[in-house]
Amino acid sequence: MLEIWRAGGSNTGATPELARGVEAEGWDGQMFMDSQSLSADPYAQMGAWAAWTDRLKLSPGVTNPFTRNLAVSAASIATIQAISQGRAVMGIGRGDSALAYLGYAPVKLAWFEKSLETLQALLSGEEVPFADSGSTTGAAPSHEGLSLGARPEGVRLRWLSQGSAKGLPKVPLDVAATGPKVIAMAARIAERITFSVGAEIERMEWALGVAREAEPTPRSYGAQLVVVCHPDPETAMEVAMHMAPPLARFQVIQGKTVGPADAAMAENMDAIKTGYDMRKHGVHDSQERLIGSSLTPDFVKRFAIVGSPDHCTERLLALRKVGLERLVVVGPGFYPPEWGEAGKLFAREVIPALRAAG
């Protein structure tokens, strides 16, 4: 069955009315931005939403292995699993704005791979060595110097088999992935992969091919997609021009465009690479002002899904056919307030059409 998730951002709130409203619209899941300088704490928000909803799945969108000790992250999402009685997912990536606002680039690939393995072990109730928990060496002395008769030898979430957490399934690990190395390691380690490669069929088939080659055993494949749904093409494109860059930049975050790209796409990606202003990250109309003159509408139409409810449905169903089981939709919740009822068209028309198609 297709899962349709609503992306989170700096403006995602935590009120009973909002949480129940999102669930009533037919969404399967809600993600919560994890970027300490730009958004409220995702785990506090998820705990509140878990209490206010009955079936909505909940996930950080996404966390990283740097800003929290891995044992702390595992305990946090396992707590949401217990509160929600099995509706939590652990969305994780290498780190973007959360690290940038601490002065760091995304974590190294080897660190990320080890972190994924550690989280899987912790979420399964296993013990891992202290050295694998993401501890910051030198920040505190070893507990070997304490006067103790016995001391812990590793990290384990001992409470997972107790109380409200007892008997619940393991929290699935969902890796946000763009480049081939992260896609491959995610396929080997995690239960879920959410591709961030844009909405073109060719690029999605490339990403799926990388994952399947790395791990033939089927995984749950999803995609994070910019979707701007409005009956007027010009109105939709105006918004899409500033919603596309924050997601498109992951294709060039390491300097070179990953995946299939013709000359026109590469040129637009270069404009994003050199023009993106991280100081304005999360301000939904800022990037178009900065680099919009260098982007072409054709590129935005290719990378994002822009247009009427029927057009959005058609393109999403085409992506579904290549093997996607989940759609993380970036758009609803961020449309301009002046759109009024038109801002609700995705939930009212596209979600039911996707459900009807199976």
C-alpha positions in Angstrom: 0.0 0.0 0.0 1.2 3.5 -0.9 2.2 5.7 2.0 1.8 9.5 1.6 3.8 11.6 4.0 3.6 15.3 4.7 7.0 17.0 4.9 7.9 19.1 8.0 9.6 22.5 8.2 10.4 25.4 10.4 6.7 26.3 10.6 5.4 22.9 11.6 3.5 23.4 14.8 2.2 21.3 17.6 -1.5 21.9 18.3 -4.3 19.4 18.6 -6.2 21.1 15.7 -3.3 20.9 13.3 -2.4 17.3 14.2 -6.0 16.0 13.9 -6.5 18.1 10.8 -3.5 16.5 9.0 -4.7 13.0 10.0 -8.3 13.8 8.8 -7.0 15.0 5.4 -5.8 11.4 4.7 -2.0 11.7 5.2 -0.2 8.5 6.4 2.7 10.3 8.1 4.1 13.6 9.2 7.8 14.5 9.3 9.4 17.0 11.7 12.4 19.1 10.9 15.4 18.5 13.1 17.5 21.6 12.9 18.1 23.2 16.3 18.5 26.8 15.1 15.6 26.7 12.6 12.8 24.6 14.2 11.4 23.4 17.4 12.6 20.0 18.9 11.1 17.3 16.7 10.8 14.7 19.5 8.8 17.0 21.7 6.5 17.7 18.8 6.1 14.1 17.8 5.2 13.2 21.4 2.4 15.7 21.3 1.2 14.6 17.9 1.3 11.0 19.0 -1.1 11.8 21.8 -3.5 13.7 19.5 -3.7 11.2 16.6 -4.6 7.6 16.2 -3.0 6.3 13.0 -0.6 9.0 11.7 3.0 7.8 11.5 5.7 10.1 12.9 9.3 10.7 11.9 12.1 13.3 12.2 12.6 14.7 8.8 15.5 14.1 9.2 17.9 13.8 12.1 21.6 13.2 11.8 24.3 11.2 13.7 26.2 14.3 14.9 24.1 16.7 17.0 22.9 14.0 19.4 24.6 11.0 20.9 23.3 8.0 19.0 22.0 6.4 22.2 20.1 9.5 23.0 18.6 9.6 19.4 17.6 5.9 19.7 16.0 6.4 23.1 14.1 9.4 21.8 12.5 7.7 18.8 11.9 4.6 20.9 10.0 6.7 23.3 7.8 8.0 20.5 7.3 4.4 19.4 6.0 3.6 22.9 3.8 6.7 23.2 2.3 6.2 19.7 2.1 2.4 20.1 4.1 1.5 17.0 3.8 4.6 14.7 7.4 5.9 14.8 10.0 5.9 12.0 13.6 7.0 12.4 14.4 9.3 9.5 18.1 10.1 9.3 20.7 11.7 6.9 24.2 12.9 7.0 23.2 16.3 8.3 22.5 19.6 6.6 21.4 22.8 8.3 21.7 21.3 11.8 25.4 20.9 11.2 25.9 24.0 9.1 24.5 26.1 12.0 27.2 24.6 14.2 29.9 25.3 11.7 30.2 21.8 10.2 29.6 20.0 6.8 27.7 16.7 6.6 29.4 13.8 8.4 31.8 11.6 6.6 30.5 8.5 4.8 32.4 6.0 7.0 31.1 7.7 10.1 27.5 7.7 8.7 27.7 4.0 7.8 28.9 3.1 11.3 26.2 5.3 12.8 23.5 3.5 10.9 24.8 0.1 12.1 24.9 1.4 15.7 21.4 2.7 15.5 20.1 -0.5 14.2 21.7 -2.4 17.0 20.4 0.0 19.7 16.9 0.0 18.3 17.0 -3.8 18.3 17.8 -3.8 22.0 21.4 -4.8 21.5 24.5 -3.5 23.4 27.2 -1.6 21.5 30.6 -0.5 22.7 30.9 3.0 24.1 33.2 4.0 21.2 30.4 3.3 18.7 27.8 5.5 20.4 29.0 8.7 18.9 30.5 9.9 22.2 32.7 13.0 22.0 36.2 12.0 23.0 37.8 14.4 25.4 34.7 16.2 26.5 34.4 14.1 29.7 36.8 11.7 31.4 36.3 8.0 31.3 34.1 6.4 34.0 37.1 4.1 34.7 38.3 6.7 37.1 35.1 6.6 39.2 35.0 4.7 42.5 32.6 1.9 41.5 32.4 -1.8 42.2 31.1 -2.4 38.7 30.3 -0.2 35.7 28.6 -0.4 32.3 30.7 -1.9 29.6 28.6 -0.7 26.7 25.4 1.1 25.6 22.0 -0.6 25.5 18.4 0.6 25.8 17.4 -1.8 28.6 13.9 -0.3 29.0 12.8 -1.4 25.5 11.5 -4.7 26.9 9.6 -3.0 29.7 6.4 -1.1 30.3 4.6 0.5 27.3 7.5 -0.3 25.0 7.3 -4.1 25.6 6.2 -6.1 22.6 6.3 -3.3 20.1 8.0 -3.8 16.8 11.5 -2.3 16.2 11.5 1.3 15.0 12.4 1.1 11.3 15.4 3.1 10.1 14.7 5.4 7.1 17.8 6.9 5.4 17.5 10.1 3.3 19.8 9.4 0.3 20.9 11.2 -2.8 24.4 10.0 -3.8 25.2 6.5 -4.9 27.4 5.7 -1.8 24.7 6.6 0.7 22.0 4.9 -1.3 24.1 1.7 -1.4 24.9 1.7 2.4 21.3 2.5 3.2 20.1 -0.5 1.1 22.5 -2.8 3.0 21.6 -1.5 6.5 18.2 0.2 6.8 14.7 -1.0 6.3 13.7 2.1 4.3 15.3 4.5 1.9 13.9 7.9 0.9 15.5 9.1 -2.2 16.0 12.9 -2.8 16.9 12.9 -6.5 14.0 14.9 -7.9 10.9 13.8 -9.8 12.3 12.7 -13.2 11.7 9.0 -13.9 15.2 8.6 -15.3 16.8 9.8 -12.1 14.5 7.8 -9.9 15.2 4.6 -11.9 18.9 5.3 -11.5 18.6 5.6 -7.7 16.5 2.4 -7.5 19.0 0.6 -9.6 21.9 1.6 -7.3 19.9 0.4 -4.2 18.9 -2.9 -5.8 22.4 -3.6 -7.0 23.8 -3.0 -3.5 21.1 -5.2 -1.8 18.8 -7.4 -3.8 16.5 -8.1 -0.8 13.6 -5.7 -1.3 13.5 -2.6 0.9 10.8 0.0 1.3 11.6 2.7 -1.2 10.3 6.2 -1.0 11.0 9.7 -2.4 11.0 13.2 -1.1 9.4 15.4 -3.8 8.5 19.0 -4.3 4.9 19.2 -5.3 3.2 22.5 -6.0 -0.5 21.8 -6.8 -2.6 24.7 -8.1 -5.0 25.0 -11.0 -3.2 28.1 -12.4 0.2 27.1 -14.0 1.7 30.5 -13.5 0.7 30.7 -9.8 2.1 27.2 -9.2 5.4 28.0 -11.0 5.9 31.2 -9.0 5.9 29.2 -5.8 7.8 26.2 -7.3 10.7 28.5 -8.3 11.6 29.1 -4.6 10.6 25.6 -3.3 12.8 23.6 -5.7 16.3 24.9 -4.7 16.4 23.7 -1.1 15.9 20.1 -2.3 17.8 20.4 -5.5 20.9 21.5 -3.7 21.4 18.0 -2.3 22.3 16.9 -5.9 25.4 19.2 -5.8 26.2 19.5 -2.1 29.5 17.8 -2.7 30.3 20.0 -5.7 29.3 17.7 -8.6 25.9 16.7 -9.8 25.0 13.1 -8.9 22.9 10.9 -11.0 21.8 11.4 -14.7 21.8 15.0 -15.8 21.9 16.6 -19.2 23.5 19.9 -19.9 20.4 22.0 -19.1 20.0 20.3 -15.7 23.7 20.5 -14.9 23.6 24.3 -15.7 20.7 24.9 -13.3 22.3 22.7 -10.6 25.5 24.8 -10.9 23.4 27.9 -10.3 22.0 26.4 -7.1 25.4 25.2 -6.0 27.0 28.7 -6.2 24.0 30.7 -5.2 22.3 28.9 -2.3 22.3 31.0 0.9 22.2 28.7 4.0 21.5 31.8 6.1 18.0 31.9 4.5 17.4 28.1 4.7 13.8 27.5 5.9 12.6 30.9 4.6 10.4 29.6 1.9 10.6 32.5 -0.6 14.2 33.6 -0.1 16.1 31.2 -2.5 14.1 32.3 -5.6 15.0 35.9 -4.9 18.7 34.9 -4.7 19.0 32.4 -7.6 15.7 32.4 -9.3 16.9 34.5 -12.2 19.5 31.7 -13.0 16.9 28.9 -12.9 14.7 28.0 -15.8 11.0 27.0 -15.5 11.8 23.9 -17.5 14.3 22.7 -14.9 11.8 23.3 -12.1 9.1 21.4 -14.0 11.5 18.5 -14.4 12.9 18.4 -10.9 9.6 19.2 -9.1 6.0 18.4 -9.8 4.1 21.6 -10.7 0.6 22.1 -11.9 -3.1 21.1 -11.6 -4.3 18.2 -9.4 -4.7 16.0 -12.4 -1.1 16.7 -13.6 0.3 16.1 -10.1 -1.6 12.8 -9.8 -0.3 11.6 -13.2 3.3 12.3 -12.4 3.1 10.8 -8.9 1.5 7.6 -10.3 4.2 7.3 -12.9 6.8 7.4 -10.1 4.8 4.9 -8.1 5.0 2.5 -11.1 8.8 2.4 -11.1 8.8 1.0 -7.5 8.1 3.6 -4.9 6.1 2.7 -1.9 6.2 6.1 -0.1 5.9 9.7 -1.2 7.2 12.5 1.2 5.5 15.5 -0.2 7.2 18.9 0.2 4.5 21.5 -0.6 1.2 21.3 1.4 1.7 23.2 4.6 4.1 25.7 2.9 1.8 27.2 0.2 1.0 30.9 0.6 -1.9 31.7 2.9 -3.4 33.8 0.1 -4.1 30.7 -1.9 -7.0 30.0 0.4 -9.0 26.9 -0.6 -6.6 26.2 -3.5 -3.9 25.3 -1.0 -6.0 22.3 0.1 -6.4 20.8 -3.4 -3.6 18.3 -2.9 -5.3 16.7 0.1 -8.8 17.0 -1.4 -8.1 15.7 -4.9 -4.6 14.2 -5.3 -4.5 12.0 -2.2 -7.9 10.4 -3.0 -6.9 9.9 -6.6 -3.6 8.2 -5.6 -5.6 5.9 -3.2 -8.1 5.0 -5.9 -5.2 4.0 -8.2 -3.9 1.6 -5.6 
